[in-house]
């Protein structure tokens, strides 16, 4: 057992059962595949360049998509995905996937899928890809389930789930009507509790928490493989890897709302730039009730995971680590106004954004600046092994 895993093994104990379920489900799925399917569905470990390449956009990616599997294989792929989620988290992911049908309708059934040719369907709940890195149950292995607005990434070392991040859920539309004067809002609590915390702050606290009057068009880190210090907002095309205008004006041209009277592009970008130390209001400067709200926001991200993993990370967010967190907000303070928030600390980064499509399109991710894809544990593992 690597030293860093051994150090935390008592706290990680519950994740061992989850890791066993993951390995069993991954092996069962792989055993159901043909030779050609397995070639798409597997890579070596660590194969860091591919394993840390993640997207939340509709784009052809490594892995075997549901559309290329028969119904029973699809069931086994979804069973694997479910081992990395709580029941509520799995239900949320399935709703997010199904909303691609609604988005297809709203876009007049017109888009093709980038990388899959002009005759492909651009919004397709069956274009979610599963890939296994290494051998399920080996000392080091991992897996990914990913498509438009869902990205699950798990790293397992010595039988423990050492990293569940990046963990991304999005929703487009974020809110859509259904019969009976009701709406579906799969990420409602992540939005509403963040706003409730904002409204709970007093005037002096707001001065620290509010970064800018307008929200960026997307999460600042986008899909960077590692959390980048001094990261600026990115133009949408950069998430696809396309060449974009790197000037300050170019970065703002695609923002959902832009009013030149609010300031210069350079000022605006500097305000929301990701920095260390963190910007915003420190949890240590919050009241007890405000800290409880901050904790509730964090739980919207941890509780997407199976109970054992969620409980481990809930505990890690308590006490002194909570004191190190900062809460920051940009954009409007009311529903249906473009807005962005982040919660940042040495081992925590939550980013949430709802600006695109008239503030009806959410991106929400939980990351570990030091340990995404198990980077810290693997570095120690390979150091002690070699």
Secondary structure, 3 states (H helix, E strand, C coil): CCHHHHHCHHHHHHHHHHHHHHHHHHHHHHHCCCHHHHHHHEECCCCHHHHCCCCCCCECCCCEEHHHCCHHHHHHHHHHHHHCCCHHHHHHHHHHHHHHHHHHHHCCCCCCCECCCCCCCCCCCCCCEEEEECCCCCCEEEEEEEECCEEEEEEEECCEEEECCCEEEEEECCCEEECCCEEECCCHHHHHHHHHHHHHCCHHHHHHHEEECCCCCCCCCCCCCCCCCCCCCCCHHHHCCCCCCCCHHHHHHCCCCCCHHHCCHHHHHHHHCCCCCCCCEEHHHCCHHHHHHHHHHHHHHHCCCCHHHHHHHHHHCCCHHHHCCEEEEEECCCCCCCEEEEEEECCEEEEEEECHHHHCEEEEEEECCCCHHHHHHHHHHHHHHC
